[in-house]
Structure formats: C-alpha cells, structure tokens
Amino acid sequence: MELHRRACVGRRADTRRVATLGVLEESIATFEAAYRAQRGALADAHRDGLSQVIVAFEMQGTRDKLSQTPSTADQARIASQRATSPDTEVAAGGDAMRDRPRA
C-alpha cells in the first residue's frame, strides 16, 4: 500500500514538473526570448534544480486597468462590474473592492 502511494505521488510530481516546464518555456518564449540561449547553456543538473523550485501558475487578465489614482467613480464602476461576474473569484475581488475602507 505504501509503495503504491509513493508511486502515485511520484506520478503527480512528474505531471506537475512537466506542466511547470511547459509554462516556463512558454513564458520565456513570450517575455524573455533572449534568456533562452542563456538557459540552454546551463548545466542540466542546475537547470533541473531550478525547475524544481519554480512554482508555475497562469492567471487570466481582464481588460480593466486601474491607474494608481483612479477616481472614486471608476473604482465603483469596476467594483460593481466585477461583483456581478459569474466567476466567483472575480466577484469576490469586486466585493472586496466595494467593501474596503476608503481613505
């Protein structure tokens, strides 16, 4: 039983590693193409070690952009739009924007 559990954990770790490498390669190609040659020159053990400590994630952006000093009306409009989103995380962000104390 213990051996089976370890094997399953190992497969999940391998799947995560492959996914992490995919996100990393895509990010390098998109945002840091010049780094690709430098990364390729790293020793395999060093590159593998780095890839084991990188946490890959993706997030979907929105078209809303808040300036550093948005007007109160802009803040309220964006908070209201987000609070009514079908995406629960976006809606929670809108609720937090709406409910936060104002300075």
DOVEXFI-576224 format. One record per atom (N, C-alpha, C, O, CB): atom name; x, y, z. Coordinates in Angstrom, 1 decimal. Each point is the difference from the previous one (the first is absolute). Glycine has a CB too. Example, Ala and Ser with C-alpha at 12.3 -4.5 7.8 and 13.67 -1.06 7.14 Angstrom:
# DOVEXFI-576224
+-------+--------+--------+--------+
! vexke !      u !      v !      w !
+-------+--------+--------+--------+
!     N !   13.2 !   -5.7 !    7.8 !
!    CA !   -0.9 !    1.2 !    0.0 !
!     C !    0.9 !    1.2 !    0.0 !
!     O !    1.0 !    0.0 !    0.7 !
!    CB !   -2.9 !   -1.2 !    0.5 !
!     N !    1.5 !    2.3 !   -1.9 !
!    CA !    0.9 !    1.1 !    0.0 !
!     C !   -0.8 !    1.1 !    0.8 !
!     O !    0.5 !    1.1 !    0.1 !
!    CB !    0.7 !   -1.7 !   -2.3 !
+-------+--------+--------+--------+
This chain:
# DOVEXFI-576224
+-------+--------+--------+--------+
! vexke !      u !      v !      w !
+-------+--------+--------+--------+
!     N !    0.8 !   -1.2 !    0.0 !
!    CA !   -0.8 !    1.2 !    0.0 !
!     C !    0.9 !    1.3 !    0.0 !
!     O !   -0.3 !    0.9 !   -0.8 !
!    CB !   -1.5 !   -2.2 !    2.0 !
!     N !    2.8 !    1.3 !   -0.3 !
!    CA !    0.9 !    1.1 !    0.1 !
!     C !    0.7 !    0.3 !   -1.4 !
!     O !    0.2 !    1.1 !   -0.4 !
!    CB !    0.1 !   -1.5 !    2.9 !
!     N !    0.2 !   -0.7 !   -3.1 !
!    CA !    0.7 !    0.1 !   -1.3 !
!     C !   -0.9 !    0.6 !   -1.0 !
!     O !    0.4 !    0.8 !   -0.8 !
!    CB !    1.0 !   -2.8 !    1.4 !
!     N !   -2.7 !    1.5 !   -0.7 !
!    CA !   -1.0 !    0.6 !   -0.9 !
!     C !   -0.2 !    1.5 !    0.2 !
!     O !    0.0 !    0.7 !   -1.0 !
!    CB !   -1.1 !   -3.0 !    0.9 !
!     N !    1.0 !    2.7 !    1.4 !
!    CA !   -0.2 !    1.4 !    0.3 !
!     C !    1.2 !    0.8 !   -0.5 !
!     O !   -0.2 !    1.1 !   -0.6 !
!    CB !   -1.2 !   -1.7 !    2.6 !
!     N !    2.6 !    0.1 !   -1.8 !
!    CA !    1.2 !    0.7 !   -0.4 !
!     C !    0.0 !    0.1 !   -1.5 !
!     O !    0.4 !    1.1 !   -0.6 !
!    CB !    0.9 !   -1.9 !    2.6 !
!     N !   -1.6 !   -0.2 !   -2.7 !
!    CA !   -0.1 !    0.0 !   -1.5 !
!     C !   -0.9 !    1.0 !   -0.5 !
!     O !    0.2 !    0.7 !   -1.0 !
!    CB !    0.4 !   -3.1 !    1.0 !
!     N !   -1.8 !    2.5 !    0.6 !
!    CA !   -1.0 !    1.0 !   -0.4 !
!     C !    0.5 !    1.4 !    0.3 !
!     O !   -0.2 !    0.9 !   -0.9 !
!    CB !   -1.6 !   -2.6 !    1.4 !
!     N !    2.4 !    1.9 !    0.6 !
!    CA !    0.5 !    1.4 !    0.3 !
!     C !    1.1 !    0.3 !   -1.0 !
!     O !    0.1 !    1.1 !   -0.5 !
!    CB !   -0.6 !   -1.4 !    2.9 !
!     N !    1.4 !   -0.7 !   -2.7 !
!    CA !    1.0 !    0.2 !   -1.0 !
!     C !   -0.5 !    0.4 !   -1.4 !
!     O !    0.5 !    0.9 !   -0.7 !
!    CB !    0.9 !   -2.5 !    1.9 !
!     N !   -2.5 !    0.9 !   -1.6 !
!    CA !   -0.7 !    0.3 !   -1.3 !
!     C !   -0.5 !    1.5 !    0.0 !
!     O !    0.1 !    0.7 !   -1.0 !
!    CB !   -0.7 !   -3.2 !    0.6 !
!     N !   -0.1 !    2.9 !    1.5 !
!    CA !   -0.5 !    1.3 !    0.1 !
!     C !    1.1 !    1.1 !   -0.1 !
!     O !   -0.1 !    1.0 !   -0.6 !
!    CB !   -1.8 !   -1.9 !    2.0 !
!     N !    3.0 !    0.6 !   -0.7 !
!    CA !    1.2 !    0.9 !    0.0 !
!     C !    0.5 !    0.1 !   -1.4 !
!     O !    0.4 !    1.1 !   -0.5 !
!    CB !    0.2 !   -1.7 !    2.8 !
!     N !   -0.5 !   -0.6 !   -3.1 !
!    CA !    0.5 !    0.1 !   -1.3 !
!     C !   -1.0 !    0.8 !   -0.9 !
!     O !    0.5 !    0.8 !   -0.9 !
!    CB !    0.6 !   -3.0 !    1.2 !
!     N !   -2.3 !    2.0 !   -0.1 !
!    CA !   -1.0 !    0.8 !   -0.8 !
!     C !    0.1 !    1.5 !    0.3 !
!     O !   -0.1 !    0.8 !   -1.0 !
!    CB !   -1.5 !   -2.8 !    1.0 !
!     N !    1.7 !    2.3 !    1.2 !
!    CA !    0.2 !    1.4 !    0.4 !
!     C !    1.3 !    0.6 !   -0.6 !
!     O !    0.0 !    1.1 !   -0.5 !
!    CB !   -1.3 !   -1.5 !    2.6 !
!     N !    2.4 !   -0.4 !   -2.1 !
!    CA !    1.2 !    0.5 !   -0.5 !
!     C !   -0.1 !    0.2 !   -1.5 !
!     O !    0.5 !    1.0 !   -0.5 !
!    CB !    0.7 !   -2.3 !    2.3 !
!     N !   -1.8 !    0.4 !   -2.5 !
!    CA !   -0.2 !    0.2 !   -1.5 !
!     C !   -0.8 !    1.2 !   -0.3 !
!     O !    0.3 !    0.8 !   -0.9 !
!    CB !   -0.2 !   -3.3 !    0.6 !
!     N !   -1.2 !    2.7 !    1.1 !
!    CA !   -0.8 !    1.2 !   -0.1 !
!     C !    0.8 !    1.3 !    0.3 !
!     O !   -0.1 !    1.0 !   -0.7 !
!    CB !   -2.0 !   -2.4 !    1.3 !
!     N !    2.9 !    1.3 !    0.4 !
!    CA !    0.8 !    1.2 !    0.4 !
!     C !    1.0 !    0.3 !   -1.1 !
!     O !    0.2 !    1.2 !   -0.4 !
!    CB !   -0.4 !   -1.8 !    2.8 !
!     N !    0.8 !   -0.4 !   -3.0 !
!    CA !    1.0 !    0.3 !   -1.1 !
!     C !   -0.7 !    0.5 !   -1.2 !
!     O !    0.5 !    0.9 !   -0.7 !
!    CB !    0.9 !   -2.7 !    1.6 !
!     N !   -2.6 !    1.4 !   -1.1 !
!    CA !   -0.8 !    0.5 !   -1.2 !
!     C !   -0.3 !    1.5 !    0.2 !
!     O !    0.2 !    0.8 !   -0.9 !
!    CB !   -1.2 !   -3.1 !    0.6 !
!     N !    0.5 !    2.7 !    1.5 !
!    CA !   -0.3 !    1.4 !    0.3 !
!     C !    1.3 !    0.8 !    0.0 !
!     O !    0.0 !    1.1 !   -0.6 !
!    CB !   -2.0 !   -1.8 !    2.0 !
!     N !    3.1 !    0.1 !   -0.9 !
!    CA !    1.3 !    0.8 !    0.0 !
!     C !    0.4 !    0.2 !   -1.4 !
!     O !    0.4 !    1.1 !   -0.4 !
!    CB !    0.2 !   -2.1 !    2.6 !
!     N !   -0.6 !    0.0 !   -3.1 !
!    CA !    0.5 !    0.1 !   -1.4 !
!     C !   -0.9 !    1.1 !   -0.7 !
!     O !    0.5 !    0.8 !   -0.8 !
!    CB !    0.3 !   -3.2 !    0.8 !
!     N !   -2.1 !    2.3 !    0.2 !
!    CA !   -0.9 !    0.9 !   -0.6 !
!     C !    0.2 !    1.5 !    0.4 !
!     O !    0.0 !    0.9 !   -0.8 !
!    CB !   -1.7 !   -2.8 !    0.6 !
!     N !    2.0 !    2.0 !    1.5 !
!    CA !    0.3 !    1.3 !    0.6 !
!     C !    1.3 !    0.6 !   -0.6 !
!     O !    0.0 !    1.2 !   -0.3 !
!    CB !   -1.3 !   -1.8 !    2.4 !
!     N !    2.3 !   -0.2 !   -2.1 !
!    CA !    1.3 !    0.4 !   -0.6 !
!     C !   -0.2 !    0.4 !   -1.4 !
!     O !    0.5 !    1.1 !   -0.4 !
!    CB !    0.7 !   -2.6 !    1.9 !
!     N !   -1.9 !    0.7 !   -2.3 !
!    CA !   -0.2 !    0.4 !   -1.4 !
!     C !   -0.8 !    1.3 !   -0.2 !
!     O !    0.3 !    0.8 !   -0.9 !
!    CB !   -0.3 !   -3.3 !    0.4 !
!     N !   -0.9 !    2.7 !    1.4 !
!    CA !   -0.9 !    1.2 !   -0.1 !
!     C !    0.7 !    1.2 !    0.6 !
!     O !   -0.1 !    1.1 !   -0.7 !
!    CB !   -1.9 !   -2.5 !    0.8 !
!     N !    2.6 !    1.3 !    1.0 !
!    CA !    0.5 !    1.2 !    0.8 !
!     C !    1.5 !    0.2 !    0.0 !
!     O !    0.5 !    1.1 !    0.2 !
!    CB !   -2.6 !   -1.4 !    1.1 !
!     N !    2.8 !   -0.8 !   -1.5 !
!    CA !    1.5 !    0.1 !    0.2 !
!     C !    0.7 !   -0.8 !   -1.0 !
!     O !    0.8 !   -0.9 !    0.3 !
!    CB !   -1.1 !    1.3 !    2.1 !
!     N !    0.1 !   -0.2 !   -3.7 !
!    CA !    0.5 !   -0.8 !   -1.1 !
!     C !    1.6 !    0.0 !    0.1 !
!     O !    0.6 !   -1.0 !   -0.3 !
!    CB !   -2.6 !    1.5 !   -1.1 !
!     N !    2.6 !    0.6 !    1.8 !
!    CA !    1.4 !    0.1 !    0.1 !
!     C !    0.6 !   -1.0 !    1.0 !
!     O !    1.2 !   -0.4 !    0.0 !
!    CB !   -1.3 !    2.8 !   -0.8 !
!     N !   -0.7 !   -2.7 !    1.8 !
!    CA !    0.4 !   -0.9 !    1.1 !
!     C !    0.1 !   -1.5 !   -0.4 !
!     O !    0.7 !   -0.8 !    0.6 !
!    CB !   -1.7 !    2.4 !    1.0 !
!     N !    0.4 !   -1.9 !   -2.7 !
!    CA !   -0.1 !   -1.4 !   -0.5 !
!     C !    1.4 !   -0.6 !   -0.2 !
!     O !    0.3 !   -1.1 !    0.5 !
!    CB !   -2.5 !    1.5 !   -1.6 !
!     N !    3.1 !    0.4 !    0.5 !
!    CA !    1.4 !   -0.5 !   -0.3 !
!     C !    0.8 !   -0.2 !    1.3 !
!     O !    0.7 !   -0.9 !    0.2 !
!    CB !   -0.8 !    2.0 !   -2.4 !
!     N !   -0.1 !   -0.1 !    3.1 !
!    CA !    0.7 !   -0.1 !    1.3 !
!     C !   -0.5 !   -1.2 !    0.8 !
!     O !    0.8 !   -0.7 !    0.6 !
!    CB !   -0.6 !    3.2 !   -0.6 !
!     N !   -1.5 !   -2.7 !    0.0 !
!    CA !   -0.6 !   -1.2 !    0.7 !
!     C !    0.5 !   -1.3 !   -0.6 !
!     O !    0.3 !   -0.9 !    0.7 !
!    CB !   -2.3 !    2.3 !   -0.1 !
!     N !    2.1 !   -1.4 !   -1.9 !
!    CA !    0.5 !   -1.2 !   -0.7 !
!     C !    1.5 !   -0.3 !    0.3 !
!     O !    0.4 !   -1.2 !    0.0 !
!    CB !   -2.0 !    1.6 !   -1.8 !
!     N !    2.3 !    0.6 !    2.2 !
!    CA !    1.4 !   -0.2 !    0.3 !
!     C !    0.3 !   -0.5 !    1.5 !
!     O !    1.1 !   -0.4 !    0.3 !
!    CB !   -0.6 !    2.2 !   -2.0 !
!     N !   -1.6 !   -1.8 !    2.5 !
!    CA !    0.2 !   -0.4 !    1.4 !
!     C !    0.2 !   -1.5 !    0.0 !
!     O !   -0.6 !   -0.7 !   -0.9 !
!    CB !   -0.9 !    2.6 !    1.7 !
!     N !    2.2 !   -2.4 !    0.2 !
!    CA !    0.2 !   -1.4 !    0.1 !
!     C !   -1.4 !   -0.7 !    0.3 !
!     O !   -0.9 !    0.6 !    0.7 !
!    CB !    3.3 !   -0.3 !    0.2 !
!     N !   -2.6 !   -1.5 !   -1.4 !
!    CA !   -1.3 !   -0.6 !    0.1 !
!     C !   -0.4 !   -0.1 !    1.5 !
!     O !   -1.2 !    0.2 !    0.3 !
!    CB !    1.6 !   -1.5 !   -2.4 !
!     N !    0.5 !    0.9 !    3.0 !
!    CA !   -0.3 !   -0.2 !    1.4 !
!     C !   -0.5 !    1.4 !    0.6 !
!     O !   -0.9 !    0.0 !    0.8 !
!    CB !    2.6 !   -1.9 !   -0.6 !
!     N !   -1.0 !    2.9 !   -0.6 !
!    CA !   -0.4 !    1.4 !    0.5 !
!     C !   -1.3 !    0.4 !   -0.5 !
!     O !   -0.9 !    0.5 !    0.8 !
!    CB !    3.3 !    0.1 !   -0.6 !
!     N !   -2.7 !   -0.8 !   -1.5 !
!    CA !   -1.3 !    0.4 !   -0.6 !
!     C !   -1.1 !   -0.9 !    0.7 !
!     O !   -1.1 !    0.6 !    0.2 !
!    CB !    2.3 !    0.1 !   -2.4 !
!     N !   -0.9 !   -2.0 !    2.4 !
!    CA !   -1.1 !   -0.8 !    0.6 !
!     C !   -0.2 !    0.4 !    1.4 !
!     O !   -1.2 !    0.0 !    0.5 !
!    CB !    1.9 !   -1.9 !   -2.0 !
!     N !    0.3 !    2.2 !    2.2 !
!    CA !   -0.1 !    0.5 !    1.4 !
!     C !   -0.9 !    1.3 !    0.1 !
!     O !   -0.8 !    0.1 !    0.9 !
!    CB !    3.0 !   -1.2 !   -0.3 !
!     N !   -1.9 !    2.0 !   -1.5 !
!    CA !   -0.8 !    1.2 !    0.0 !
!     C !   -1.4 !   -0.2 !   -0.3 !
!     O !   -0.9 !    0.5 !    0.6 !
!    CB !    2.9 !    0.7 !   -1.4 !
!     N !   -2.3 !   -2.1 !   -0.2 !
!    CA !   -1.4 !   -0.3 !   -0.4 !
!     C !   -0.7 !   -0.7 !    1.1 !
!     O !   -1.3 !    0.0 !    0.0 !
!    CB !    2.0 !   -0.2 !   -2.3 !
!     N !    0.0 !   -0.4 !    3.3 !
!    CA !   -0.7 !   -0.7 !    1.1 !
!     C !   -0.5 !    1.0 !    1.1 !
!     O !   -0.9 !   -0.3 !    0.7 !
!    CB !    2.2 !   -1.7 !   -1.2 !
!     N !   -0.7 !    3.2 !    0.5 !
!    CA !   -0.4 !    1.0 !    1.0 !
!     C !   -0.9 !    1.1 !   -0.6 !
!     O !   -0.4 !    0.9 !    0.8 !
!    CB !    2.5 !   -1.4 !    0.5 !
!     N !   -2.3 !    0.5 !   -2.6 !
!    CA !   -0.9 !    1.0 !   -0.6 !
!     C !   -1.4 !   -0.5 !    0.2 !
!     O !   -0.4 !   -1.1 !   -0.3 !
!    CB !    2.2 !    1.8 !   -1.4 !
!     N !   -2.7 !    0.2 !    2.1 !
!    CA !   -1.4 !   -0.2 !    0.1 !
!     C !   -0.7 !    0.6 !   -1.3 !
!     O !    0.0 !    1.3 !   -0.1 !
!    CB !    0.1 !   -1.4 !    2.7 !
!     N !   -0.6 !   -0.7 !   -3.4 !
!    CA !   -0.7 !    0.6 !   -1.2 !
!     C !   -1.4 !    0.2 !    0.2 !
!     O !   -0.7 !   -0.8 !    0.7 !
!    CB !    2.3 !   -0.4 !   -2.1 !
!     N !   -2.1 !    2.3 !    0.9 !
!    CA !   -1.4 !    0.3 !    0.1 !
!     C !   -0.4 !    0.8 !   -1.2 !
!     O !    0.8 !    0.7 !   -0.6 !
!    CB !   -0.8 !   -0.8 !    3.1 !
!     N !   -1.3 !    0.0 !   -2.8 !
!    CA !   -0.5 !    0.9 !   -1.1 !
!     C !   -1.2 !    0.7 !    0.6 !
!     O !   -0.7 !   -0.5 !    0.9 !
!    CB !    1.5 !   -1.1 !   -2.8 !
!     N !   -1.0 !    2.8 !    1.4 !
!    CA !   -1.2 !    0.7 !    0.4 !
!     C !   -0.6 !    0.8 !   -1.2 !
!     O !    0.8 !    0.4 !   -0.9 !
!    CB !    0.1 !   -0.2 !    3.3 !
!     N !   -2.1 !   -0.1 !   -2.4 !
!    CA !   -0.7 !    0.7 !   -1.1 !
!     C !   -0.1 !    1.5 !    0.4 !
!     O !   -0.5 !    0.3 !    1.1 !
!    CB !   -0.8 !   -2.4 !   -1.7 !
!     N !    1.7 !    2.9 !   -0.3 !
!    CA !   -0.1 !    1.4 !    0.2 !
!     C !   -1.4 !    0.6 !   -0.4 !
!     O !   -0.7 !   -0.7 !   -0.7 !
!    CB !    3.2 !    0.9 !    0.4 !
!     N !   -2.7 !    1.0 !    0.7 !
!    CA !   -1.3 !    0.6 !   -0.4 !
!     C !    0.4 !    1.3 !   -0.8 !
!     O !    1.2 !    0.4 !    0.0 !
!    CB !   -2.5 !   -1.3 !    2.0 !
!     N !    0.4 !    1.5 !   -2.6 !
!    CA !    0.3 !    1.2 !   -0.8 !
!     C !    0.0 !    1.2 !    0.9 !
!     O !    0.4 !    1.1 !   -0.4 !
!    CB !   -1.4 !   -2.2 !   -1.6 !
!     N !    0.5 !    1.0 !    3.2 !
!    CA !    0.0 !    1.1 !    0.9 !
!     C !    1.4 !    0.3 !    0.5 !
!     O !    0.8 !   -0.9 !    0.4 !
!    CB !   -3.1 !    0.3 !    0.4 !
!     N !    2.6 !    1.9 !   -0.8 !
!    CA !    1.3 !    0.4 !    0.5 !
!     C !   -0.2 !    1.2 !    1.0 !
!     O !   -0.5 !    1.0 !   -0.4 !
!    CB !    1.7 !   -1.8 !   -1.7 !
!     N !   -0.9 !    0.6 !    3.3 !
!    CA !   -0.1 !    1.1 !    0.9 !
!     C !    1.3 !    0.7 !    0.1 !
!     O !    1.1 !   -0.5 !    0.1 !
!    CB !   -2.8 !   -0.8 !    1.3 !
!     N !    1.6 !    2.6 !   -1.6 !
!    CA !    1.2 !    0.8 !    0.2 !
!     C !    0.3 !    0.1 !    1.5 !
!     O !   -0.8 !   -0.5 !    0.8 !
!    CB !    0.3 !    1.9 !   -2.9 !
!     N !    1.6 !   -0.8 !    2.4 !
!    CA !    0.4 !    0.0 !    1.4 !
!     C !   -0.9 !    1.0 !    0.8 !
!     O !   -0.1 !   -0.1 !    1.2 !
!    CB !    2.4 !   -0.4 !   -1.9 !
!     N !   -3.0 !    1.4 !    0.0 !
!    CA !   -0.9 !    0.9 !    0.6 !
!     C !   -1.3 !    0.1 !   -0.7 !
!     O !   -0.3 !    1.1 !   -0.6 !
!    CB !    2.3 !    0.2 !    1.5 !
!     N !   -2.7 !   -2.4 !   -0.9 !
!    CA !   -1.3 !    0.0 !   -0.8 !
!     C !   -1.0 !    0.9 !    0.8 !
!     O !    0.0 !    0.2 !    1.2 !
!    CB !    0.4 !   -2.5 !   -2.2 !
!     N !   -1.3 !    2.8 !    0.2 !
!    CA !   -1.1 !    0.8 !    0.6 !
!     C !   -0.9 !   -0.9 !    0.8 !
!     O !   -0.1 !   -1.2 !   -0.2 !
!    CB !    0.2 !    2.9 !   -1.6 !
!     N !   -0.8 !   -1.1 !    2.7 !
!    CA !   -1.0 !   -0.8 !    0.8 !
!     C !   -1.0 !   -0.6 !   -0.9 !
!     O !   -0.5 !   -1.2 !    0.3 !
!    CB !    0.9 !    2.7 !    1.7 !
!     N !   -0.8 !   -0.8 !   -3.0 !
!    CA !   -1.0 !   -0.5 !   -0.9 !
!     C !    0.5 !   -1.2 !   -0.8 !
!     O !   -0.7 !   -1.0 !   -0.2 !
!    CB !   -0.3 !    3.3 !    0.0 !
!     N !    2.3 !   -2.3 !   -0.2 !
!    CA !    0.6 !   -1.1 !   -0.7 !
!     C !    0.1 !   -1.2 !    0.9 !
!     O !   -0.3 !   -1.1 !   -0.4 !
!    CB !    1.5 !    2.7 !   -1.1 !
!     N !   -0.8 !   -1.4 !    2.7 !
!    CA !    0.1 !   -1.1 !    1.0 !
!     C !   -1.4 !   -0.7 !    0.2 !
!     O !   -0.1 !   -1.2 !    0.0 !
!    CB !    2.0 !    2.4 !    1.1 !
!     N !   -2.9 !   -0.4 !   -0.9 !
!    CA !   -1.3 !   -0.5 !    0.2 !
!     C !   -0.6 !   -0.8 !   -1.2 !
!     O !   -0.6 !   -1.0 !    0.1 !
!    CB !    0.2 !    2.9 !    1.5 !
!     N !    0.7 !   -1.3 !   -2.8 !
!    CA !   -0.5 !   -0.7 !   -1.3 !
!     C !    0.7 !   -1.3 !   -0.1 !
!     O !   -0.7 !   -1.0 !   -0.3 !
!    CB !    0.4 !    3.2 !   -0.8 !
!     N !    1.6 !   -2.3 !    1.3 !
!    CA !    0.8 !   -1.3 !   -0.2 !
!     C !   -0.4 !   -1.0 !    1.1 !
!     O !   -0.2 !   -1.1 !   -0.3 !
!    CB !    2.1 !    2.4 !   -0.8 !
!     N !   -2.1 !   -0.8 !    2.3 !
!    CA !   -0.4 !   -0.9 !    1.1 !
!     C !   -1.3 !   -0.6 !   -0.3 !
!     O !   -0.3 !   -1.2 !    0.3 !
!    CB !    1.6 !    2.6 !    1.3 !
!     N !   -2.3 !   -0.6 !   -2.1 !
!    CA !   -1.3 !   -0.4 !   -0.3 !
!     C !    0.0 !   -1.1 !   -1.1 !
!     O !   -0.7 !   -1.0 !    0.1 !
!    CB !   -0.2 !    3.2 !    0.6 !
!     N !    1.7 !   -1.9 !   -1.8 !
!    CA !    0.1 !   -0.9 !   -1.1 !
!     C !    0.6 !   -1.4 !    0.5 !
!     O !   -0.5 !   -1.0 !   -0.4 !
!    CB !    0.8 !    2.9 !   -1.2 !
!     N !    0.7 !   -1.8 !    2.4 !
!    CA !    0.6 !   -1.2 !    0.5 !
!     C !   -0.9 !   -0.8 !    0.9 !
!     O !    0.0 !   -1.2 !    0.0 !
!    CB !    2.3 !    2.3 !   -0.3 !
!     N !   -3.0 !   -0.4 !    1.2 !
!    CA !   -0.8 !   -0.6 !    1.0 !
!     C !   -1.2 !   -0.8 !   -0.6 !
!     O !   -0.5 !   -1.0 !    0.6 !
!    CB !    1.1 !    2.8 !    1.0 !
!     N !   -1.0 !   -1.5 !   -2.9 !
!    CA !   -1.0 !   -0.7 !   -0.6 !
!     C !    0.5 !   -1.1 !   -1.0 !
!     O !   -0.8 !   -0.5 !   -0.8 !
!    CB !   -0.6 !    2.6 !    1.0 !
!     N !    2.7 !   -2.3 !   -0.2 !
!    CA !    0.6 !   -1.0 !   -0.9 !
!     C !   -0.5 !   -1.4 !    0.4 !
!     O !   -0.1 !   -0.3 !    1.2 !
!    CB !    2.1 !    1.8 !   -1.6 !
!     N !   -2.2 !   -2.4 !   -0.6 !
!    CA !   -0.3 !   -1.4 !    0.3 !
!     C !    1.2 !   -0.7 !    0.6 !
!     O !   -0.1 !   -1.1 !    0.6 !
!    CB !   -1.6 !    1.1 !   -2.4 !
!     N !    2.9 !    0.5 !    1.6 !
!    CA !    1.3 !   -0.6 !    0.5 !
!     C !    0.0 !    0.4 !    1.5 !
!     O !    0.1 !    1.2 !    0.3 !
!    CB !    1.1 !   -1.1 !   -2.6 !
!     N !   -1.2 !   -1.1 !    3.2 !
!    CA !   -0.1 !    0.3 !    1.4 !
!     C !    1.2 !    0.7 !    0.5 !
!     O !   -0.1 !    0.8 !    1.0 !
!    CB !   -1.3 !   -2.8 !   -0.7 !
!     N !    2.6 !    1.8 !   -0.8 !
!    CA !    1.2 !    0.7 !    0.4 !
!     C !    0.0 !    1.4 !   -0.4 !
!     O !    0.3 !    0.9 !    0.8 !
!    CB !    0.9 !   -3.0 !   -0.9 !
!     N !   -1.7 !    2.4 !   -1.1 !
!    CA !   -0.1 !    1.4 !   -0.5 !
!     C !   -1.0 !    0.7 !    0.9 !
!     O !    0.2 !    1.2 !    0.4 !
!    CB !    0.5 !   -1.9 !   -2.8 !
!     N !   -1.9 !    0.0 !    2.6 !
!    CA !   -1.0 !    0.6 !    0.8 !
!     C !    0.4 !    0.3 !    1.4 !
!     O !   -0.3 !    1.1 !    0.6 !
!    CB !   -1.4 !   -2.3 !   -1.9 !
!     N !    2.5 !    0.3 !    1.9 !
!    CA !    0.5 !    0.3 !    1.4 !
!     C !    1.0 !    1.2 !    0.0 !
!     O !    0.0 !    0.8 !    0.9 !
!    CB !   -0.2 !   -3.3 !   -0.4 !
!     N !    1.0 !    2.7 !   -1.6 !
!    CA !    0.8 !    1.1 !   -0.1 !
!     C !   -0.8 !    1.3 !   -0.1 !
!     O !    0.4 !    1.0 !    0.6 !
!    CB !    1.3 !   -2.4 !   -1.7 !
!     N !   -2.8 !    1.4 !    0.3 !
!    CA !   -0.9 !    1.1 !   -0.1 !
!     C !   -0.6 !    0.4 !    1.4 !
!     O !   -0.1 !    1.1 !    0.3 !
!    CB !   -0.4 !   -1.7 !   -2.7 !
!     N !    0.1 !   -0.5 !    3.1 !
!    CA !   -0.6 !    0.3 !    1.3 !
!     C !    1.0 !    0.6 !    1.0 !
!     O !   -0.3 !    0.9 !    0.7 !
!    CB !   -1.2 !   -2.9 !   -1.1 !
!     N !    2.8 !    1.5 !    0.3 !
!    CA !    1.0 !    0.5 !    0.9 !
!     C !    0.3 !    1.5 !   -0.4 !
!     O !    0.2 !    0.8 !    0.9 !
!    CB !    0.8 !   -3.1 !   -0.6 !
!     N !   -1.0 !    2.6 !   -1.6 !
!    CA !    0.2 !    1.4 !   -0.4 !
!     C !   -1.1 !    0.9 !    0.5 !
!     O !    0.3 !    1.1 !    0.5 !
!    CB !    0.9 !   -1.9 !   -2.5 !
!     N !   -2.4 !    0.3 !    1.9 !
!    CA !   -1.1 !    0.8 !    0.4 !
!     C !   -0.1 !    0.2 !    1.5 !
!     O !   -0.4 !    1.1 !    0.5 !
!    CB !   -0.9 !   -2.0 !   -2.5 !
!     N !    1.7 !   -0.1 !    2.8 !
!    CA !   -0.1 !    0.0 !    1.4 !
!     C !    1.2 !    0.5 !    0.8 !
!     O !   -0.1 !    0.2 !    1.2 !
!    CB !   -1.4 !   -2.1 !   -1.5 !
!     N !    2.6 !    2.2 !   -0.4 !
!    CA !    1.2 !    0.5 !    0.7 !
!     C !   -0.2 !    1.4 !    0.5 !
!     O !   -0.7 !    0.8 !   -0.6 !
!    CB !    2.1 !   -2.3 !   -0.8 !
!     N !   -0.8 !    1.8 !    2.5 !
!    CA !   -0.1 !    1.4 !    0.6 !
!     C !    0.7 !    1.0 !   -1.0 !
!     O !    1.0 !   -0.3 !   -0.6 !
!    CB !   -1.1 !   -0.7 !    3.0 !
!     N !   -0.5 !    2.1 !   -2.5 !
!    CA !    0.6 !    1.1 !   -0.8 !
!     C !    0.8 !    0.9 !    0.9 !
!     O !   -0.3 !    0.3 !    1.2 !
!    CB !   -1.7 !   -0.4 !   -2.8 !
!     N !    3.1 !    0.6 !    1.0 !
!    CA !    0.8 !    0.9 !    0.8 !
!     C !   -0.5 !    1.4 !    0.0 !
!     O !    0.6 !    0.9 !    0.6 !
!    CB !    1.3 !   -2.3 !   -1.2 !
+-------+--------+--------+--------+
